Amino acid sequence: MTGVIAILCSGQGGQHAGMFDLVAECTAAQPVFAAASEHLGTDPRRLVQDPGAALFEDRIGQILCCTQALALWAALEEARPARAVIAGYSVGELAAWGCAGAFAAETILQLATRRAEVMDEAAPKNCGLAGIVGLRRPVLEPILARHATSIAIINDVDSFVVGGHVEALAATCRDAAARGAIRTVMLRVSVPSHTLLLAQAIPVFRAALHDATPHALAPRYRLLSGIDGDSVFDLETGCDKLARQIATPINWAACLTACRTAGAETALEFGPGAALSHMAARVFREARARSAQDFRTLPGLQAWLVRTRD
């Protein structure tokens, strides 16, 4: 693939009041906002600006993150990359399937709602996720074993998200800091995503994916699986892996490497937030990893995308 752009669809954690500002008035994005409103019970653009809204509640967060990616993808219109490798972080992988053409936006939002429901039903109480930076896996794993916590996401060789019961996560963070971790943080998530604690949600969501009947992927786009960074060529296998990532660690580091291997020289994070573009900066050099929130206007973003493919 030549002239490839990496499209990175964000997961939860970066929701904020201005997350839809770039595309809020775009005509092409209105059907996405209308579909999201049906699942949220209110317009997502108003919801995020409500100071009392539970933006980090699992169901709301998953729908908002998918809405963000799908609305931006629709808004890009003719500025969409001619060729792209598309990857998504956690629930962002579901949005990535929408951008790659496997499901319509309305279907993705239905699936996001169902995904949140089955995860919430499966999740034990008093659980969550934590971030640990600065320890390599051989040092971290004995700490995880001691406290019955586990790796949920591999961001880099020394950057991980781990999941488990809240008290165990706190103890894991304390021990990690004592062993030299440069940063430990409890994340604003109440579900231990991508750990075996959610294993019973896999078959339910797998059935929902197959019932939704995915379409063949757009030939000019390559879609990556979050659990290993491999390209999705077979839809049945891809749906199985998309379901399994609910309770299987995500290898985001492998996804970023796969983007570069596929020929991408530029990366654009759809948001919300800029966490993925910051992580991508280590493999997309010379400021060629950007977030949509870096741009003040939609025409500005569209013009930048056109320049990157010319």
N, C-alpha and C positions, 0 to 999 in steps of 0.2 A: 504494500500500500504506500503510495506516495502522496505528498500534500495532505497528510493526515493531521487532524486536530483531536486531542483527547478531551472528551466531555466527561466531567466528573460530577455526579449527582450526590449531594450531601445527605447525611443522616441527621438524626435529631441532635439537639444541643445548641444550635445557633438561632433559634426562633427569636424574632424581635419585632417591634412595632412597625419598622419600615421595610420589612422583608419583601413586600410586594410593590414598593414605590416605583421601581423601574418599569413595571409592566401593568400597573393598576388600571390605566386608561387605555391600554392597547386593545383595539377591537378584536384582534385575532385571539387574544387570551380570554375573552369574555365567556366562551363556552366552558372553559376549564373552571373559572370562578363559579359559574352557575352550577356545575356538577358538584364541586366541593361544598357549595352551600347546602345541597341536599343532604350531605352526610354530616355536616357540622351543625345544621339547624340555623345558620346565619352566614352572611357573606364573610369569607375568610379575611378580606381586606379590612372589614370593620372589627372582626374578632381580634386580630393581632394588635389593634390600637386600643382595645379595652384594657385598662390597667388591672382589672380584676379577673381577666381571662386566664385559664389554666393552660398556658401555651406549652408547658412541659409535661402535661398529662399524656400518657402513652398514646391513646387513641387520637387525641387532637394533634399531638406532635407528628405522628406518622402521616396523617392526612395533610397537614400543613406543608410538610417537607415534600411530599409528592406533588402537591399543588404548585409549590414554588418552581420545581423543575419543569413540570408540564406546561405551566403558563409561560415560562420563559422560552421553552422550546417552540411553543406555538407563536409567540411574539416575534421570534427571529425571522420567520417566514423565509424570504429569498436569501437572507444572510446566513442560513444554516450551512454548516460546512459541507462541501461536496463529498468528502470522505472523512470518516471519524471512527475512533475507537471509543466506546462508551462504557463507563464503569460506574458503579454506585456503591456507596458506603452504607452498610446496614439497610434500612428501609429505602435508602437511595438506590439500591440495586433494583428494587421494584420499579421506581421511576425510570431507571435506565432502560428497562424493557419497553416502557412506553415510548421513550425517545427513539429507540431502535425499530419501532414499528410493530412489535409483537402484539401489543394490546392498544386499544383506543384509550384516550385519556379518561373517559368515563369508567371504563373497566378497571384501569389502574387504581382509581380512587375507591371503587367498590372493593378491590382486593386489598388495598391499604386498610380500609375499615375492617375487613374480615381478619387480616393479619394481626391487627392490634387486638381484636376480640379474642382470638385463639391464644395469643401470647399472654394476655391478661388472665385468661381462664387457667392457663397452665402454670403461671408464675407462682411460686411460694411467696408467702408474705415476708415483709422485712428484708427484701433483697434489692440488689442494684448492681452498679458498675463503678469502677474506679480506674483512674489513669495513673500509670507508673512510668516514669521516664528516667533513664540513666543506669539501668541494670540490664545486662545481657541475660539471655534465657537460662544458661546454666546456673546463674546466681539466683535468678528469680524463682525458678521452678521448685526448689526445696522449700522456699517460703510459702508458695501456693499450696504445696502438699501439706505443710504443717497446719494450715488454717482451713483446709478444704475449700479453697477458692481455685479458680481456673482461668486460663487465658481466654478472652472473648474476641479480641482483635489484635493482630500483629501490625503495628504501624511502621516499625523500623526494627533494626537489630537490637535496639535498646529502648524501644518505646512500645508499650502495650496497654490495652484496656483489659481489665480482669473483672470477673463477675463472681457473685456469691451472696451469702447472707451479710447484712449490713455490719454486724459486729465482727464477723470474720474479715470483711474487707478493711475495716478500720485497723484491725490487728495486722493484716497484710501490709497495709500502707506504713504502719509504724516500723515493722521489721524491715521493709524495703528501704525506708529512710535511714535506718540504722546501718544498713549495708552499703549506703552510698547513693541511693536514688536521689537525683537532683530535683525531682518534682513528684509529688503524690497528691491526688485530688479525688474526692468523691464526686461523681458526676450526678447531674440532675436527672436521673433515670431511676425508676422504681422497678424495672423488670430486668432480670439478669440475661439479657439477650446474648445469643451465640454461645450459650453454655448448655450442658446436658440437663440443667434444671428445667429447660423448656422442651424436652424431647417429645412429650406427648402432644405438642402442638404441630409437629411435623406432618403426620398423615392427614390431619384435618386441612391444613393449608395446602398441602399437595393436591388434595381432591379439589379444592377451590380453584387452583391454577388450571388443572386439567379441564374442569367444567367450563372455565372461561374461554377455552379453545384459542390458544395463541396462534397468531398469523406468522407466516414466514417472515424472517427478518429482512429489512431493507438491504439489498446486496452491497450498497456502498458504505454500510456501517458494520463494524465488528463489535459485538457485545461480549463483555467479559463476565465470568463467574467470580463472585466475591470470595468464595472459600479457597480458591487456588490461583486465580488470575488467568485460567484457561479460557480460550474463546468458546463461545456457545455456537455449535454447529447443528446439533440435534436438539429440537425443541423439547422432546420428552425428557432427555437427559438434563437439559437446562432447567426445566421446571422442577425436576427432582432436586437439583442442587440449590435452586432458589428456595425451595421449601426447607431443605436441610440446613441452610445457613441460619435459620431461626435458633438452632441449638448446636451449631458447629462454628468453631472459630473462623473469623474472616481474616484472610491474609491480604491486607491492603497494600503492604509492601510489594507483594507479588503482582498485584494489579497495576501499580505504578510502573514496575519494571516491564510488564507486558505492554503497557501503552507505548513505552519507548521502543520495545522490540518490534512493535507493529509499525513503527516509523513516525510516530507522533513527535513533533518538535515543539509543539505549543499545547498548553492545557488550559481549559476554561472550567472553573468550578461554578456550578449553577447556584449554590447556596441552598439554604440560608447560611450566612457566615462565610468565613474564609479559611477554615481549618484545613480543608483538603488542598487548597492552593499553597498554603504554607508548607504542608508536608511534601507536595509535589515539587517545590522549589529545589529540593536536593537532587532531583533527576532531570528537571527541565530548567536548564541553566539560563543565565543572562536575562532574568526577569521575564521568562516566557511562560510562567505559570500565573494565571490571573484569576480573580474571582469576579463574578458579575457585579458584586457590590462595589468594585473598584471604579465602576463607570457611573457617571452622573446622569446620563440619559440613555435611552434605548437606541436612538440613532448613533450615538457614540460607540456603543457596544457593537452594533451591526457593522459600522464602518471598520472597526478594528478586526472583526472576524473576516470581513471581505479582504482586508489587506493581508491577513495571515495566509489566505489560500491563493492569493495571486502571485 
